[in-house]
Amino acid sequence: MAFEPELAESLLHRGFSRRQLGRIASLLTAGATFPFYNEFAMAQEAQQRRGGARRAVDPDAVRINQNENPMGPCKEGLEAIMKVAPHGWRYSPGNEQGELVNAIAETEDIKPECISVFAGSSDPLNRVMCAFTSPTQSWTMANPGYGGGAPAFIGSKLTRVPLRADYAHDGEAMIKADPTAGAYYVCNPNNQTGSVTPR
């Protein structure tokens, strides 16, 4: 991926090095199919760059950072998979994505053109992180929480703020920790603890 000159200049002005521009380009063009694209892989890669060793994962481990269900898919889920499996070689053989967008739009009472569909949250979160953070403008997030691997991967500043005693995000503490952050990441319910942050 080659950046338009104006975008490259903007990223350099925000404090990214040319090497970091390469990491941003690889992150934005990777797609969910590449093994280094997920949060766990990026966190391990960033740890390796700091001199740490990659951790081996037991094949029987339940990896909560991968949102795995130790019980496997439910009966209805398996039936739905079997129903669409014969069309697995096609990209949206019907108008499934359009139907999904229209159903969300109707349920949430918003315009369909305001909805983007992604295969998981990594892609849109990485786009937000690349657009709004830099070595000087942080990705501010809860601790514990997942989401720090991508900023470390591209060299953005990362600020972690402890959850409150009730395990909710502490919005005021997040803003106080970095008033000029590029983005404040609130995962609700929090992915690690499963705790909900009320409005």
N, C-alpha and C positions, 0 to 999 in steps of 0.2 A: 504494500500500500504506500503510495506516495502522497504526501500532504500537499495541498495547495500552498503556494508561497506565503500567503497571508496567514494561514492557519499555523504553519511551521513557525513563522515569525512571532505570532501571538503566544505559542507554547514556549518558545525560547524566552520571550519577554516575561512570562510568568515564572521563569526560573528553571525550566527543564533543560537538561543537557541534550546534545544531539543523540547520545546513546539512549537516553530516556525516551526520546522521540521514537526510536526504533521499538522500544518496549511498548509504547502506547499504540503504535501501528500494529504490532503483532497482537496485542490484546483486542483491539477493535475489529480486526479481520479474522480472528481465530475461529469464532463460531463455537458452539457448545460441543462439537464432536472432537475437538483436540484435547489430548489428555492433560495439557498444562493449563487449560482454560478455567478449571474449577478452582474455587477458593482454597481448598486443601493443597492442591498441587502448587499454586502460586505462593502460598505461605511456606511450604517446604523449600521451594526454589529460593525465596528470599532468605530463609534461614541458612541455606547452603552458602549463599553469597556472603553471609556474615561469618562464615567459618563453621557453622553447625553441620551435623550429619543428618541425612534423611532418615526418618524413622520408618521401620518396617511395620506394616499393619497385619495383624493376624487375620487370615482369610475368614475365620469364623466370628470375628469381632462385629458388634453392632456399631456402626459408625453414625453417631447421632448427627455429625456435621454433614452427612449426606442425606438426611431426612429419610433414613431407611425405616421400614416397618418390619420388626422381627417376625411378624405373623404372615408376611407376604400379602399379595393382593387378595381382596375379598372375592367371593363367588361372582358377584355382579361385575366387578372389574375384569375378571377373567372372561366372563361372557362378552363384555364389550370389546375386549381385545380380540377374541375369536371372530366377532362380527366384522371387524375392520381389517383383520390380518390379510384376507385375500387381496385387499387393495393396497397393501403395504409398499408396493413398488411405485405407487403413484403419489404425486404431491397434490393433496386435497382433491380427490377425484370428483367430489361434489362441491358444495359450497360450505363445507364444514366450518372453515374459519370465518366466513361471512356470517353464518348462522350464529356462531359463538359471539362475534362482535355485536350483532343485533340483539341477542339475548341479554348481554351485559348492558348494552345501551338502554334497553327497555327497563331492566331491573333497577339500574342506577339512575335512570332519568337523565342521561347525558347523550350528546350527539355521537353517533358511531365513529365519525372522523376524529374524535378525541381519544379513541382507544387503539392501543397497539398491542398485538399479541406476540408473546415471546415464549420460547421453550425453556421456561424457568426464569429465575430472577437474576442470574449472573450477568447476562448480556445487558439488560437495561441498567442495572446498578453500575456495571463497569462503564457504560456510556456516561452516566451522570458523574461518576467519579472522575473520568477523564476530562469532562467538560468544565467542571467547577473546582477541581483541586489542583494543587501544584506543590513544589517544594516549600512554598511559603504559605499556602492556603490549605488548611488541613481537611481531612476526612475525619470528622469527630463522631465517635460511636461509643456504644456501651461496652463495659467490661464487667462480666464476660459477654462475649458476642462474637459472631463470625462476620467477616467483612474487612479484615485488616490486611489480607494477603495481596489484594490487587493494588492498594495504595503503596505497599512496600515494593511490589513488583515494578511499578513505574517510577518510584522515587518521590511520591507525594508525601507530604507531612501527614502523620497519623496521630490523632489525639484520642486516648481512651479514657472514659469517665466511668467510675464505678456505678452500678445500679444502686437504687435506694435500698433501704432495709427491707422493703416489701417487694423487692426485685423488679420494680418498675423503672423505666428510664427517668433520669433526673434532668429534665430539659433545662432548668435554670443553671444547674452545674455544668451542663454541656456548653451552654452559651458563655458562662463565666470562664470555663477552661480555655476557650478560644473564641473570643468575640468576633474575630474576622475569618472564621472558618469558611472554606469553600462550600462545604456541605455538612449538614448534621444528619446522620443516618440513624433513624429510629425504626427498628424492626419490631413489629407488634402483631402477634406475640413475639417476644424476644426469642431468637433462635439460639438457643443453648439452654435457657432456663424454662422456656414455655410460659413465662409470666407475661401478663397483659398490663400495658400502660393505659390507664384511663385518660379520657380527654380532659 
